[in-house]
């Protein structure tokens, strides 16, 4: 009889430690869970797995459909619950260490600072030790954060609108300058054609002048008095030709000067055009940046109107990594690279001298355990596998004890994200 009572008591305790399902959560929170914890693409994938046709659904209708389905226990709500648990496995595992409401509050604040707000929201609302008061408090924070995101998006839209108007103005000025530049080039080409024409005329007149000089010289050497009238006429024609030559020469020099002015204008317009092109590219880049930043649901706008993203950028995000085995001379380098990736480093050489109790304590303090398969004893390998299985800690073997192998292992840990 005593054994049966103890068994019933143990079953009640285990039942109390089991997280709630989504249909067990208070109905007023389900809408925020679907909107905060699952993207529209993830909703569409779930609907496709369940053979639900959503081709005619708007985004709001799709969201509303999922909310209504999750009010009760059914195949659809079970699939949603399974997807949320798989997506936020790490957050659920971390929250499982919370044994009271104070622990849950610390977990919530830590998750917000680490950028795991969605996972923490799901983990707390379904946590067996979370109270209705705590659920309402974190619901309020998420609700206000969504308002801030909408306000930030509106400011971003206005900024994009202003930048678009500036871009249109710049493009108009650029187009006008381009047309003016094109006309200047056409005028320059016409003037060059005229210069070539005047040059050819000058060349022709120079030939005629040489010919006239030869004739004059011939007449001066031996000419009859009867030809004086002809000589006089020729001289008059020569003087007339000289005047025409001088006029053409002056006109030619004037055109050369005008050509220099055109070249100067051409150079100025070219520089102005390049400057406007650079401004155009800068404005397009700024518009693209605002479009990208405005898509982040956690983006906020500072006092200067700039959009900033609150997501973390370090790989390990403060996780504790235990490295078992490896080369003793490389331990300082192991520690340095883990800290550079934003994590905390623990080491155990895998030998009996340091003791299995020390290995178990270090494993409890760690979030993930790594060991090089080529530089650790078989006994230590079996021991750490047993401890990790008992403590439910992720265990990741790496190929060698080199620094590069550890870096690849850290990248694998970072890629796991919420999966451990």
Rosetta blueprint (number, residue, H / E / L):
1 X L
2 X H
3 X H
4 X H
5 X H
6 X H
7 X H
8 X H
9 X H
10 X H
11 X H
12 X H
13 X H
14 X H
15 X H
16 X H
17 X L
18 X L
19 X L
20 X L
21 X L
22 X H
23 X H
24 X H
25 X L
26 X L
27 X H
28 X H
29 X H
30 X H
31 X H
32 X H
33 X H
34 X H
35 X H
36 X H
37 X H
38 X L
39 X L
40 X H
41 X H
42 X H
43 X H
44 X H
45 X H
46 X H
47 X H
48 X H
49 X H
50 X L
51 X L
52 X L
53 X L
54 X L
55 X L
56 X L
57 X L
58 X L
59 X H
60 X H
61 X H
62 X H
63 X H
64 X H
65 X H
66 X H
67 X H
68 X H
69 X H
70 X L
71 X L
72 X L
73 X L
74 X L
75 X H
76 X H
77 X H
78 X H
79 X H
80 X H
81 X H
82 X H
83 X H
84 X H
85 X H
86 X H
87 X H
88 X L
89 X H
90 X H
91 X H
92 X H
93 X H
94 X H
95 X H
96 X L
97 X L
98 X L
99 X L
100 X L
101 X H
102 X H
103 X H
104 X H
105 X H
106 X H
107 X H
108 X H
109 X H
110 X H
111 X H
112 X H
113 X H
114 X L
115 X L
116 X L
117 X H
118 X H
119 X H
120 X H
121 X H
122 X H
123 X H
124 X H
125 X H
126 X L
127 X L
128 X L
129 X L
130 X L
131 X L
132 X H
133 X H
134 X H
135 X H
136 X H
137 X H
138 X H
139 X H
140 X H
141 X H
142 X H
143 X H
144 X H
145 X H
146 X H
147 X H
148 X H
149 X H
150 X H
151 X H
152 X H
153 X H
154 X H
155 X H
156 X H
157 X H
158 X H
159 X H
160 X H
161 X H
162 X H
163 X H
164 X H
165 X H
166 X H
167 X H
168 X H
169 X H
170 X H
171 X H
172 X H
173 X H
174 X H
175 X H
176 X H
177 X H
178 X H
179 X H
180 X H
181 X H
182 X H
183 X H
184 X H
185 X H
186 X H
187 X H
188 X H
189 X H
190 X H
191 X H
192 X H
193 X H
194 X H
195 X H
196 X H
197 X H
198 X H
199 X H
200 X H
201 X H
202 X H
203 X H
204 X H
205 X H
206 X H
207 X H
208 X H
209 X H
210 X H
211 X H
212 X H
213 X H
214 X H
215 X H
216 X H
217 X H
218 X H
219 X H
220 X H
221 X H
222 X L
223 X L
224 X L
225 X H
226 X H
227 X H
228 X H
229 X H
230 X H
231 X H
232 X H
233 X H
234 X H
235 X H
236 X H
237 X H
238 X H
239 X H
240 X H
241 X H
242 X H
243 X H
244 X H
245 X H
246 X H
247 X H
248 X H
249 X H
250 X H
251 X H
252 X H
253 X H
254 X H
255 X H
256 X H
257 X H
258 X H
259 X H
260 X H
261 X H
262 X H
263 X H
264 X H
265 X H
266 X H
267 X H
268 X H
269 X H
270 X H
271 X H
272 X H
273 X H
274 X H
275 X H
276 X H
277 X H
278 X H
279 X H
280 X H
281 X H
282 X H
283 X H
284 X H
285 X H
286 X H
287 X H
288 X H
289 X H
290 X H
291 X H
292 X H
293 X H
294 X H
295 X L
296 X L
297 X L
298 X L
299 X L
300 X E
301 X E
302 X L
303 X L
304 X L
305 X L
306 X L
307 X E
308 X E
309 X L
310 X L
311 X L
312 X L
313 X L
314 X L
315 X L
316 X L
317 X L
318 X L
319 X L
320 X E
321 X E
322 X E
323 X E
324 X E
325 X L
326 X L
327 X L
328 X H
329 X H
330 X H
331 X H
332 X H
333 X H
334 X H
335 X H
336 X H
337 X H
338 X H
339 X H
340 X H
341 X L
342 X L
343 X L
344 X E
345 X E
346 X E
347 X E
348 X E
349 X L
350 X L
351 X L
352 X H
353 X H
354 X H
355 X L
356 X H
357 X H
358 X H
359 X H
360 X H
361 X H
362 X H
363 X H
364 X H
365 X H
366 X L
367 X L
368 X E
369 X E
370 X E
371 X E
372 X E
373 X L
374 X L
375 X L
376 X L
377 X L
378 X H
379 X H
380 X H
381 X H
382 X H
383 X H
384 X H
385 X H
386 X H
387 X H
388 X H
389 X H
390 X H
391 X H
392 X L
393 X L
394 X E
395 X E
396 X E
397 X E
398 X E
399 X L
400 X L
401 X L
402 X L
403 X H
404 X H
405 X H
406 X H
407 X H
408 X H
409 X H
410 X H
411 X H
412 X H
413 X H
414 X H
415 X H
416 X H
417 X H
418 X H
419 X H
420 X L
